[in-house]
């Protein structure tokens, strides 16, 4: 069994379709049916009609993996751009080409989704780096990826790589070859990385390390202050679901009044936490609630928030990072010292 990274559009434009139809492999609108391509040379002959130069071997390799590398029983990981979460599925059938679908949905592989809302904060930094490839299809086979992805599905936690002996490493090589990919096709050997996502993952790791627990309350309070709110952070101790209080206006007497609850752990926030925030909003006569859920929400909590969408907003880890980027220059010097960042301009590749 192998583990594969399969993207669903550079901007996540195919994600919902893939989740709803239990498939991966969208895109490649210009490529015809690969069913008859039984060798890598066959795939290359098709690819060279559309690609040339250094792009040719890159896309040939990706199409070959899509056509022959990914096998029934393998695991696929789809980084979801739209939610900053991960979807993980198990392959249930071979490659297929459906000419009845629109062009971007014709090349597909059926999967059974095992989890579709895994927070990136639950994944170790080394494994996140492996998932940072900008390629559409590539193998993930380092740092004990197969076992770790399996544990993520079962427990929602990344246990980290086990110490591997030489015999274990040697035993893994035939399995990799049987899965249809070579060592030079793994993401770790590729220079084509999604630099924006890799950088965001590194910032997330730094925030989790330096702003755990009560410190994240202070970080959220500083962000809200930078956005123009008057804020108050209650002292440590029982808080009744109130971690930060924010008011608008120069004296903090205007609407909007916001009650903020901050959950800095990796565990997904459950429904009772949303109910507690609802109660705190009523008790304190606030207008709105903000739930900072670093580890994301369970499905029950997400439904509870949806039913209160005009009263409660949620910042997941990705949202909090976006707010840090937005307000960084206005954050206190001590926070900037703990979280040293600089902006970098990079070229934007054209979308599909």
Buried (B, 14 or more C-beta within 10 A) or exposed (E): BBBBBBBBBBEBBBBEBBBEBBBBBBBBEEBBBBEEBEEBEBBBEBBEEEBEEEEBEBBBBBBBBBBBBBBEEBBBBBBBBEBBBBBBBBBEEEBBBEEEBEEBBBBBBBBEBBBBBBBBBBBBBBBBBBBBBBBBBBBBBBBBBBBBBBBBBEEBBBEEBEEBEEEEEEEBEEEBEEBBBEEEBBBBEBEEBBEEBBBBBBBBBBBBEEBEEEBBBBBBBBBBBBBEBBBEBEEEEEBEBBBBBBBBEEEBEEEEBBBBBBBBBBBBBBBEBBBBBBBBBEEBEBEBBBBBBBBBBBEBBBEBBEEBEEBBBBBBBBBBBBBBEEBBEEBEEEBBEBBEBEEEEEEEEEEB
